[in-house]
Amino acid sequence: MVKHKIKSLIKTPGKAALFLWLFFASSYLFLFLLIVSVQFNLLNFFGEIPSFDLLENPRSNLASELYSSDRQLLGKYFRENRTTVNFEEISPNVLKALYATEDVRFFKHSGIDLKGLLAIIPYLLKGDLRGSSTLSQQTAKNLFKTRSDEYEGLFSNIPVLNKIIIKIKEWITAIRIERSYTKNEILMMYLNTVEFGSNAFGLKTGALTFFNKASEELTIEEAALLVGILKAPTLYSPVLNPDKSLRRRNVVLHQMYKYKYLDKKTYDSLVKIPILLDYNVENQNTGLAPYFREEVKKELQRWCASHGYDLFNSGLKIYTTINSKIQQYAEEAVSEHMATYQKIFYTHWKGRKPWIDENYREIKNFVEVALKKTPRYKQLLNQFGTNKDSIKFYLNKKIKMRIFSWNGERDTFFSPRDSLIYYKYFLRTGFMAMDPEMGHIKAWVGGINHKYFKYDHVKQGKRQPGSLFKPFVYTAAIDNGYSPCFKVPDVPVTVELADGKRWIPRNSDGKYTGEMLTLRQGLARSINSVTAWVIKQFGPNMVINYARRMGVEGFLDPTPSLCLGTSDVSVYEIVSAYGTFVNHGVWTQPLLITRIEDKNGNILQEFIPKTVEAFGEETAYTMLYMMKGATEEKNGTAIALRGRYKFRGEIAAKTGTTQNYSDAWFVGITPHLVAGCWVGGEDKFIHFRSMAYGQGARLAMPMWALFMKKILADTTLGIKEEDTFTKPLKPLPSEFNCHRKNDGADSVLNDKKKYYPSQYNYSEERE
């Protein structure tokens, strides 16, 4: 019947022309009415179209970026790893590949390519939207999510029609985009919204992820690869499907040759080049200062919650106090030192288990107790309840896993029990360096590897500081009139406790020389008897008061043994507290962030550290003189800095070692930088068995020395070995120098009798 009518029309040209005219006229009218209906969302049949306001201010998930003080990118916080690329940062190779593959008539159309549109009519009728989309249409789809539920209408569930409606919306939005933005701006928006897979969104992130280079540095074949990925990021991933990715890249190169962006010779040579990647997916474990970034994230989330921002998609730019070079040197020093001592630790414990009690005997059931604290055990407990056999089976079932080693990651078969035992053998560490005057943290290394050891030993971890706490005790003495040259006998000291018991601390070697030692010598040699004598004069509460003024916030047990470092502190607290000495007696709260900007560079907030005047500059400088004794006095605990490590400049320092060598500490103070570190096992039961390896001067101080050697070797940092500590304006007393013949001890003693008659009995102490 239809066939007969068509033949009839052909035989009568007038009727055929009228039929065709009516057909096209009605089609155009229908299309016009449909477009108008879609544009105005008639009766909500079609759903909304992105508004003009949204077109002027498009939303996009932008990663917030974290920068060092020297403007190096430290890392990002994101849901979609996307960083804005500016037009001048786009390689011409990318643009040529894009034009040739996606929209060769980009500069000739106003949002809709009519030639391309005609090519897709057969596919539209089949419900297939392949091809023809201009870059402007793709930008509309990517940036304004025109296919999301947000823009659905009543007809959105009707097959074929829903696809036509979506396409019309993208046409309309593309035309609006073309009217609102220049061609270059559209290209920039498109390349900032595309996905490359591997959690890389936008050209800048894609270039970094697959080639570890800036987007403007991409070669022709690299640009072709990235543009090729856009068609299907998973299917054409060079990591997951390298063969398909190579074929797709060569298709893009052929398109570039076809449209005269490449000559035949260049094309022929490029298609022979294999895919060469420098692949690195950005995450919280990669890049500089991962532990620091996690700590900053906590502060930023609190700030964002109170200021109405989303850290993970607002595109904030956060400028931190970290110096990228100093951070790099700190990470290198930690890795070099810890790798060396890990080998020593393995040798030290060869054939034995390192978890021991106070009598150096292996702790029974240590592994079983530790297993019950793991997430895996808790998961199995929830799954199997009281069925101990099933829990035991899975705790001992070996599976393939990747593990950390100082020689690089390696694959092995471990059970959860094997894994726990393996990692218990690793020594842990925390290292921090700061500018004491500004309070700026310059380096923060919270552990040996953030991927495998998430626990942060700078601020999160707290351990007994041992002798590292002694400077707080001596500060109380110096600030209350004692001279560094005041002499105390190295004999047992008895302190009466509140419960009627007596506390008589021993020196680290268990011996007393009976020698009269100056306070400086007592601190330099870390003599427990001298420190106990000092705290006996003032009591622990006064010492705690000084520690609080210097930024120690954790619990401090108000007992005399506090003077030997029995209360836990963090590296963060200790380093900031020691900074008070070089900052003229003013404690400055460590600062992580200097300012926050929005995505357009507008400053949202600048940060200033909190300060507390802990004591006067005379006391501060005197304590530096006291602590320099560790590197200058005979038998000073840090004297190796002068001998073995050949440091010549002024260094105030203190080592710390706890009982049984569970914790090794060191803090070094130079005129412009304070840095400190802790080294120990994950549990206090895991440690060396002898002072030869376990003391702070051996297990911690070399790390600081490695770090400072790197710092001093870099002249661009402006930290010089010949720099000196700033003296106070007020002249120091004559008895300040303990190496003079008349050290002034008697005059200071008389002052003590005057101000502390009830606390001081000279004859009693001489006995």
Residue, then its C-alpha position, 0 to 999 in steps of 0.5 A: m500500500v505504502k509502496h504503491k503511494i510512493k510510486s504514485l507520487i513519483k509519477t506525479p512530480g507536483k504531488a511529490a514536491l508537496f509531500l516532501w515540503l509538508f514532511f520537512a515543514s512538519s518535521y521542522l515545526f515538530l523539532f522547533l516545538l520540541i526544542v522550545s518545550v524542552q527549553f522551557n520544560l513544558l509541564n515538567f515533561f522534560g526536566e530542567i536545563p542548567s540555568f544562566d547563573l550556573l553557566e556563569n558560575p559552573r560547579s565542579n569538584l576541585a581538589s584542595e591543594l596543599y603547598s609548602s612555604d616555598r610554593q611546592l605542591l605537597g598533596k591534595y584533598f579530593r573526592e575527584n582528583r582534579t586541579t585546574v589547568n589554565f589555557e597557557e598550560i595546555s600543550p599544543n599537542v593536546l589541542k591538535a589531538l583533541y581537534a582531530t579526534e573529537d571536533v575537527r570543526f570546533f572553530k567553525h560551529s557555534g555549539i552544534d556541528l550540523k554536518g556531524l548532526l546529520a551523521i547521527i540521525p540513523y543512530l538516534l532513531k535506534g536509540d544510539l547516541r554515538g559520535s557527533s557531539t561537539l566539544s561544547q556539548q561534551t563540556a555541557k555534559n561533563l560540567f553541568k551533568t545534563r544526564s543526571d537525575e537533577y535534570e530529569g522530567l516526566f518523559s525521562n523514562i521513555p526509551v528513545l525519547n529520553k535520549i533525544i531530550i538529553k541531546i536537545k538539552e546538550w544542544i541548547t546548553a552548548i549554544r549557551i556556553e558558546r555565547s557565554y565563553t570564548k573558544n579558548e575558555i571552552l577548551m579549558m573547561y572541557l580539559n578540566t572536566v574530563e576523566f582519565g581513569s586512575n582517579a585522575f580528572g582534568l588534563k593537569t592531573g592526567a599528565l601527572t598521573f600517567f607521565n609525571k610531568a606538567s601538561e604543557e610538557l606532553t609530547i605528541e604521542e603522550a597527548a594522543l594517548l591521553v586524548g584516546i583514553l577519553k573515549a572509555p577511560t577503563l577500556y583504553s587504560p594504558v595500565l589495565n589494557p595496554d594493547k587496546s590503549l596503544r591501538r587507540r593512541n594510534v587511531v588518534l595519531h592517524q586522525m592527526y595525520k588525516y587532518k594535516y596536524l602531522d606529516k607522513k614521516t612523523y606519523d609513521s615514526l610515532v606509531k612505532i613508539p611503545i607506550l612509556l609511562d611514569y605512572n603514579v596515582e596520587n593518594q594520601n601515601t604519596g608525595l612529601a610529608p604524608y603524616f603532616r598532611e594527615e594532621v593538617k587535614k584534621e585542622l582543615q576539616r574543623w576550619c571548613a566545618s565552621h566556615g561553610y566549605d567542603l575540603f574535598n571539592s572547594g578547590l581551596k589552596i592551603y599554604t603551610t609552614i613546611n619547607s619542601k627541602i627541609q622536609q625532604y632532608a628529614e625524610e632522607a635522614v629518617s630512612e637512612h638511619m632507620a634502615t641501618y638500625q633495623k639491620i642492627f636490630y635484626t642481628h641483635w635479636k637473631g634467634r630470639k623474640p624481641w618482646i621481653d619483660e623487665n627481666y629480659r625474659e620473653i613475654k608469653n602469649f604476647v602475639e596472641v594478646a596483640l592479635k586480639k587488638t587487631p581489626r582482623y580479629k574483631q572482624l572474625l569475632n563478629q563473624f564467628g562469635t565463640n567459635k574459636d577454631s574458626i577464628k584461629f583457622y583464619l588468623n593462621k590462613k596464609i594469603k598473598m599480600r604485599i609487605f613493606s621492607w627497607n629494600g622495597e615492597r615485596d609480595t609474599f604469603f602471610s597469615p594475619r599472625d605472620s603479618l603481625i609478628y613481621y611488623k612488630y620487629f620494625l623500629r618506629t620513629g617520629f621526627m620534627a623540626m621547627d623555626p622556634e621564633m615564628g613557630h613554623i614547622k619545617a619538617w614532620v616525619g611521623g613514621i618510617n612509611h605512611k602506607y604501612f605504618k599510619y600511626d603518627h609518632v610526632k603528635q599522636g604518639k606519646r612515650q616516656p622522654g627519660s632524661l629529655f625531661k631534665p631541662f624543665v627541672y633545670t629551668a626551674a632552678i635557673d629561673n629561681g636564681y641558681s647558677p649553672c656553676f652551682k655545685v652539687p655532689d654526685v651522691p645518692v639523694t633521698v626524697e621523702l614521698a607523701d605515702g611515707k616511702r622514700w625514693i632514691p634514684r640511681n644513676s644510669d650506670g648504677k654508680y656515684t662518683g662523689e664528685m662535686l658537679t656543677l649544674r651544667q655538668g650534671l645536665a651535660r652528663s645527664i646525672n640522675s642524682v643531680t637532677a633529683w637534688v634539684i627537684k627536691q628543692f622545688g618539688p614537682n609541681m613547680v617543674i610541671n608549671y614550667a613545662r606547662r608554660m612551655g607547651v607540654e599539655g599532657f598528663l604529668d605525674p606530680t611525683p619526684s620521679l617526674c624529673l627523670g621523664t616518667s610521664d609520657v610526652s610527644v615529639y611535638e610537645i618536646v620540640s616546641a618546648y625546647g624552642t622556648f630556650v632559643n626564642h628568648g623565653v617565649w613559647t610559640q605554638p607550632l604552626l602548620i598553616t599560614r593562610i587559606e585561599d579560595k579557588n580564585g586566590n582570595i585570602l580567606q584566613e591568615f594564621i598567627p601562632k599563639t605565644v606565651e612568655a614562659f620566662g625571661e631571656e636571661t633564663a633562656y640564654t642560660m639554659l642554652y649555655m647549660m644545654k650546650g654542655a652536652t656537646e662541650e663538657k667532658n663526658g657530655t652525652a652529645i659530645a660525639l657531635r663534635g668528634r664523630y660528626k665534626f660539627r663546629g657551630e653552637i648546638a644546645a642538645k639533650t639526649g633521652t633514654t628510658q629504662n630498659y632502652s624502650d625509648a631513645w630521644f634526641v633534640g638539637i637546638t641551633p640558632h635558627l632551627v630546633a629538631g628532635c626525634w624519638v626511636g623505639g618499638e611499637d610496644k615498649f616491650i620491644h627494644f635493644r638489650s644494651m646501652a651500646y645500641g639503645q641509648g638516645a646518643r646511639l639510636a636517635m642522635p645520628m638521625w639528627a646529625l644526618f639531617m643537620k649535615k644535609i641542612l648545612a650543605d644546602t646554602t640556599l636555606g640560609i642556615k649557617e654553622e657559624d650562626t650564634f645564639t642571640k645574647p640577652l640585652k642585660p649583661l650576664p653575671s660574672e659567675f655565668n662562665c663555669h670555667r673561671k677560677n671563681d665560679g661564684a658558687d658561694s655567692v649563689l648559695n648565699d642567695k639561696k639561703k636568703y630566698y629559700p631558708s626552709q628548703y635549703n640545708y647546706s650541711e645536710e646536702r653535703e652529707 
